[in-house]
């Protein structure tokens, strides 16, 4: 008889290990800039690009988890899909980005958080001179927007003044439907003077 010999070569299989390239799990960037979210992925056998998925969960919408694809013109992947480049970053891009890699040894995911800073912008300010008679009410309005929430300070006679609500002054802030301070905040809607 003839003997049949089967040779099987065994190799060590290693599931994917995913580490942010810059070892940072929180990234911060000003609005309107570009950012490269990049990971080092090691595995045996190596992970092929078709087995890499990216997901995004917005910090503005706790419910929706989106798979990222090249169909969004602001997103570009590197050829190995280890990097995601976001151009013209906006506040709506803030949230968590998760990369998942799969090979025959297993699956692994890593998440980074992107924080987008939006410069403070005055949406409304009225610097006009207001004349009132003693005992009449006067109202000054200022609305600003930004991320992180801007702090509005008022000056009187060119001196920054800590105006607090009391019997002479009333400070009113806008609150949204959820009971949280709105992003567009009137820092001071009205000062009553007697």
Secondary structure as GFF3:
##gff-version 3
##sequence-region A 1 194
A	DSSP	beta_strand	14	20	.	.	.	ID=ss1
A	DSSP	beta_strand	26	30	.	.	.	ID=ss2
A	DSSP	beta_strand	35	44	.	.	.	ID=ss3
A	DSSP	three_ten_helix	49	51	.	.	.	ID=ss4
A	DSSP	beta_strand	52	58	.	.	.	ID=ss5
A	DSSP	beta_strand	65	67	.	.	.	ID=ss6
A	DSSP	beta_strand	75	77	.	.	.	ID=ss7
A	DSSP	beta_strand	83	86	.	.	.	ID=ss8
A	DSSP	three_ten_helix	91	93	.	.	.	ID=ss9
A	DSSP	beta_strand	95	103	.	.	.	ID=ss10
A	DSSP	beta_strand	106	125	.	.	.	ID=ss11
A	DSSP	beta_strand	142	147	.	.	.	ID=ss12
A	DSSP	beta_strand	154	156	.	.	.	ID=ss13
A	DSSP	beta_strand	159	161	.	.	.	ID=ss14
A	DSSP	beta_strand	185	186	.	.	.	ID=ss15
###
